[in-house]
Amino acid sequence: MLEDIRRFFDEQRRPPPKWPEHLPTISPITGEDLRAESERHWRLAMQYLDEIEAVVMGLYEAGADDPAAIDVLDGVIATIRRKDETYETRLKEIWRVMRKG
């Protein structure tokens, strides 16, 4: 179970995507630095991933003493193991399960 959790989150940790050569880094309309904004969104996504993983790991650690944590963790693990759904769909479902529990 612990390996499933770690693998699920580790598979999503990647370096930021490379900026396409054919796109300008500065928006010709707004003057906004599009590349910097893209990198900021990537950093926020990685931060969000770390925070969700920390909560799930906290549930795992609390599960030995807390029946409610066990119930929520069971829902999270069942969602992680659904290989026929996209990562994004499963992450949204994990968030829903944790909020409900």
ABEGO torsion letter per residue (X at the ends): XAAAAAAAAAAABBBBBBBBAABBABBAAAGBBAAAAAAAAAAAAAAAAAAAAAAAAAAAAAAAABAAAAAAAAAAAAAAABAABBAAAAAAAAAAAAAAX
